[in-house]
Amino acid sequence: MEIVAAKYRVVSGSWFKLLAVISMAIDHTALFILRYIPQYNELLLLLDGRELSLYALMRLFGRIAFPLFAFFVVEGFIHPRNRRRYALNLAIFALISEIPWQLLNSAPFYATHSVMPTLLIGVLGMAAMEHFSNNAKQRGIALISLLVLSFLLRADYGALGYGFIVMLYALRRERALQIVAGTAMFWRQPVVFLTLCTLLFYNGERGFIRSTFAKYLFYAFYPLHLFIIYVVRHFVL
């Protein structure tokens, strides 16, 4: 049963991806710059009895990004031109992204990693589900092994992010169940529920991000915006 009639599904993937990168940039600006500036952590407004600063509001808006990225990683896996190249692109940009990520976090290399490895492990999980579709035991071993890897790697969103991607893939034909399961997984982040609901208006089309240049610019935005934030923080703080 359709939750939203076809005539209302008018938003292309490109618009959702644009929203995701804007949300992510705002989130990381707050996380890596505003949190260290006292005036941006002062009370700005009360929301349902909760005290919020500009920093907190920006982080709240930033919670939109991961569900969107996860959803379109699943879409990219389902409708790829070349799955190996798709996974390779994620792996390459995961490695590139480690440079600005580590500069921003100033932590031991083993302590934290960007969200890109989480997305890549999610792709491997979907590949395992498809490859071992006729062997429940091997499928279970592969998925649990990747879950352990996502936990040990300590990448952004970690095991929860990996599980979220696998869930979206497993329930890809059941949008209502995706919303219920996703909301339960991120029960501390109500924005995830609203984000998944907006995806009901997705029309399944690629949109304006079509050319090879535009596609790789979208990939490159992640490490590039982290590096820009690092440079700005160096001069501001």
Secondary structure in CASP SS format (residue, H / E / C, confidence):
PFRMAT SS
TARGET T0000
AUTHOR 0000-0000-0000
METHOD secondary structure of the structure
MODEL  1
M C 1.00
E C 1.00
I C 1.00
V C 1.00
A C 1.00
A H 1.00
K H 1.00
Y H 1.00
R C 1.00
V C 1.00
V E 1.00
S C 1.00
G H 1.00
S H 1.00
W H 1.00
F H 1.00
K H 1.00
L H 1.00
L H 1.00
A H 1.00
V H 1.00
I H 1.00
S H 1.00
M H 1.00
A H 1.00
I H 1.00
D H 1.00
H H 1.00
T H 1.00
A H 1.00
L H 1.00
F H 1.00
I C 1.00
L H 1.00
R H 1.00
Y H 1.00
I C 1.00
P H 1.00
Q H 1.00
Y H 1.00
N H 1.00
E C 1.00
L E 1.00
L E 1.00
L E 1.00
L E 1.00
L E 1.00
D C 1.00
G C 1.00
R E 1.00
E E 1.00
L E 1.00
S E 1.00
L H 1.00
Y H 1.00
A H 1.00
L H 1.00
M H 1.00
R H 1.00
L H 1.00
F H 1.00
G H 1.00
R C 1.00
I C 1.00
A H 1.00
F H 1.00
P H 1.00
L H 1.00
F H 1.00
A H 1.00
F H 1.00
F H 1.00
V H 1.00
V H 1.00
E H 1.00
G H 1.00
F H 1.00
I H 1.00
H C 1.00
P C 1.00
R C 1.00
N C 1.00
R H 1.00
R H 1.00
R H 1.00
Y H 1.00
A H 1.00
L H 1.00
N H 1.00
L H 1.00
A H 1.00
I H 1.00
F H 1.00
A H 1.00
L H 1.00
I H 1.00
S H 1.00
E H 1.00
I H 1.00
P H 1.00
W H 1.00
Q H 1.00
L H 1.00
L H 1.00
N H 1.00
S C 1.00
A C 1.00
P C 1.00
F C 1.00
Y C 1.00
A C 1.00
T C 1.00
H E 1.00
S C 1.00
V C 1.00
M H 1.00
P H 1.00
T H 1.00
L H 1.00
L H 1.00
I H 1.00
G H 1.00
V H 1.00
L H 1.00
G H 1.00
M H 1.00
A H 1.00
A H 1.00
M H 1.00
E H 1.00
H H 1.00
F C 1.00
S C 1.00
N C 1.00
N C 1.00
A H 1.00
K H 1.00
Q H 1.00
R H 1.00
G H 1.00
I H 1.00
A H 1.00
L H 1.00
I H 1.00
S H 1.00
L H 1.00
L H 1.00
V H 1.00
L H 1.00
S H 1.00
F H 1.00
L H 1.00
L H 1.00
R C 1.00
A E 1.00
D C 1.00
Y C 1.00
G H 1.00
A H 1.00
L H 1.00
G H 1.00
Y H 1.00
G H 1.00
F H 1.00
I H 1.00
V H 1.00
M H 1.00
L H 1.00
Y H 1.00
A H 1.00
L C 1.00
R C 1.00
R C 1.00
E C 1.00
R H 1.00
A H 1.00
L H 1.00
Q H 1.00
I H 1.00
V H 1.00
A H 1.00
G H 1.00
T H 1.00
A H 1.00
M H 1.00
F C 1.00
W C 1.00
R C 1.00
Q C 1.00
P C 1.00
V H 1.00
V H 1.00
F H 1.00
L H 1.00
T H 1.00
L H 1.00
C H 1.00
T H 1.00
L H 1.00
L H 1.00
F H 1.00
Y E 1.00
N C 1.00
G C 1.00
E C 1.00
R C 1.00
G C 1.00
F C 1.00
I C 1.00
R C 1.00
S C 1.00
T H 1.00
F H 1.00
A H 1.00
K H 1.00
Y H 1.00
L H 1.00
F H 1.00
Y H 1.00
A H 1.00
F H 1.00
Y H 1.00
P H 1.00
L H 1.00
H H 1.00
L H 1.00
F H 1.00
I H 1.00
I H 1.00
Y H 1.00
V H 1.00
V H 1.00
R H 1.00
H H 1.00
F H 1.00
V H 1.00
L C 1.00
END
